């Protein structure tokens, strides 16, 4: 897998989980919020080193992944909880 796709998917995964976690927290799903909160943090610990030393293209790809992950996280929350 190429570097750009990895960056996109890293951000997509992390921010998608954040969108799900916001729904969980606002609706008091404690166990799900705990598990997803842990996953967000562990992903972040790996992602921060990938992007901190990246160039502008890396940052744009990461940001596009985050934006896409946000929308998909909302969709996933609706599927899981509605």
Secondary structure, 3 states (H helix, E strand, C coil): CCHHHHHHHHHHHHHHHHHHHHHHHHCCCHHHHHHHHHHHHHHHHHHHHHHHCCCHHHHHHHHHHHHHHHHHHHHHHHHHHC
